[in-house]
Amino acid sequence: MNAIYTVLREGSIGAEVTKLQEGLKKLNFYSGSIDGIFGAKTKLAVINFQSTQRLVTDGIVGEKTWSKLNAALQENSPRLNFQVINVKEFIATNRIKATNPKAVAAQLFGSLEEDGRSYEDISITYVRGETAVIVQTLVGLADDSLAGIRYRIELKLNQNRWEIVWVGQQYKCQPGRGNQDWSDVICS
């Protein structure tokens, strides 16, 4: 490989760290400030990204991590405009016990207690056989500011076992309360 990669780790500073933070933020792994300082938040974001890419989860950005990050950024990332949700909290809140995408989707369908809901949809897409994406959409919520909410749940097949590796949510606001299109910005 002809590309030269700067190895970054906790304690690194500079323009390459800024580039890393910007990339991780675009992919919704990093929510901290873009300051060019590789601290604990950046390291956690790197570890979470590495986990979804089946890389060694050491928090060190070397050739393989840079390569996967650049590839993910070149794709039109479906994670853009989603607010990241902690996976463990999502599993606990929704009492997910299922171990495959269809069972997780079945468990999620109708699981949110929202009066006045006018529409609910859930879909599963399989990407490259070892990745599944569940999208759950709820519209017509009985809320003064929130008209709809959409969840994106990504699962990876790891040693014949499905694991939820990433969860995000989007909002659609009531008229005059924020975005009318799906966005990661919470309605006012």
Buried (B, 14 or more C-beta within 10 A) or exposed (E): EEEEBBEBBBEBEEEBBBBBBEBBBBBBBBEBEBEBBBBEBBBBBBBBBBBBBEBEBEBBBBEBBBBBBEEBBEEEEBBEBBBBBEBEEBBEEBEBEBEBBEEBBBBBEEBBEBEEBEEBEBEBEEEEEEBBBBBBBBBEBEBEBBBBBBBBBBBBBEEEEBBBBBBBBBBBBBEEBBBEEBBBEEBE
